[in-house]
Amino acid sequence: MDGREPGAQPRAGSGHRTVPHTADLQVEAWSATAEGCIGEVVRAVVDSFADLSAARPAGERACTVIAASDADLLAGVLEEVIYRMDADGELPAALALGAIRDAEGGRAMEVRFRMADTATAALVGAVPKAVSLHGLDLRAGPGGWTGRVTVDV
């Protein structure tokens, strides 16, 4: 499954959309690269509950996410977003993702976030609590990369 309806044409460029899901947030994203697709998912999740347009900057944070698969990298980056929100009161206003590379134990990606102070953001939706592994997907297809994730809210 590539995140599209059967028979759907490949999507151009990058983007994301939310998909109706009972009591949780489900996001589908697409991009020419896996890194671009992960970035689209992060933007969709943050935009679903916070307006950062007037939020105060809170610095930059960097980390390395290591996971068993590309789909697990997607979950790991989102888990980092949720952790930073809970532990530091910060949300990514922008992010830069390094290329996915092979690493001992699986796949790795460098992530750099430009953070915003959550206390100065406008909350506009349900705050995410965790990333669900059910239905988690990130894969290459004929039209680029697609991803799907469900976030518990």
N, C-alpha and C positions, 0 to 999 in steps of 0.2 A: 504494500500500500504506500502511495507516495503523498498522502495528505490531500488528494483531489478526489472529486467524485468520479466514478467510472465514466470513461469517455471524455473527460474534460481535457481541454487543450492546455499545454504547458503555459505557465504564467511568465510574463516578461518582467524583467527588473527584479526589485525586491519589494516585499510588503508583508503584511500580516492581517489577520482578521480573527475576531473572536467567534466561537462556535457555540450555539446553545448547548448547555450542559446543566443537568439538575444539580443545584446547590454548590457548584464549583465553577471555576473559570477554565475554559478550554481555549487554547490558542493554536492556530495554524499559521505557519510562516513559510516564505519561499525566498530564495536568493540564488545567485549564480554560484556562491561558495557556501561551504558548511559554516564558516565563521560569520558570513553575512546573515545566514539563516538564524544562527544563535542570537546575534545582535537584534534581529527583528523580533524574536520571541521576548527577549529582555525588555525591549521598548514597549511591546504590547502589554506585558504584565504590569510594568510600572505605570503606563498610561491608564490602565484599567482602574486604578485606585488613587492615583496622585497626580495633581497638576503642579509641576515643578517650575513653571514659568516665572514665578515671583519668589521662589525659594532662595535662601541665602547659600552661597557656595560653602562647602565644607572640606575642601582639599581634594587630593588625589589618593587613591588606594590602588595597590597592585597585588596580584596573587597568581599562583600557578594552580590550575585545576588539573588533576590527574584522574582518569577514569578508565574503566575496562573497555568502553566502546564510545563511538561518536555520540550516540543517544545519551549515554551516561554523562558525557561532557556537558551536554545541554542541561541536564538535571543539575550537575555540579555548579555550573555558572549561576543558575537560578537559585540554588541553595545558598550560594555566596551572597547574592542580592538580599535574600530574606534574612540571613545571618547579620549582615551589616545593618540592616534596618532595625532588627531587634537589639543587637549588642551595642551599636554605635549611634543609632538614631540618624542614619544616613541612607540616601537612595541615589542610584546612579542617574545623573542628569545627562551623561554621555559615557560611552565606553569605546575602548579600542581593544580588539581581539587579535592576538598573534595567530600565526598559522598553526593548525593542528599538526602535531608531530607524534611519531611513535616514541614511546617512553617505556621504561621498565615497568611492567604491570599494566600496560595498555596504551592509552592515548593521553596527550598533554596539550595544554593551551595556556599561554600567558594572557592575563586579563588586566587591563588598566581601566579604572573607573574614575571619572570626574564626579565627585559626590556633591549632593545638596543636603542641607539640614532638613530632616523630616519635620521638625517642629515648625518650620516656616513654609512648608508645603500645604497646599489645599487638598484635603482628602475628598475624593469624589466617588469612591466605591469601596467595596469590601477588601480589607487588607489580607494579603496572602499569608497562610500559615505554614504550608509545606508543599513540596512537589510530589505529585503522585507518580509512581512508576508504571501504573496501569495505563496502557495506550501510549506510552512515551515512544517517540519515533524521530529519528533524524537520518535521512538517507539521500543519496544521489539518485537522480532520475534523468530522463532524456532532456528535460527542460531546466535542469539545475538541481538544487537541493531543496528539500521540503522537510518541515518539522512539525511535530504536534506534541503538545504537552497539556496536562491537566494540573491545575494548581488548586489545592484545598484552600478555601477562604472561610 
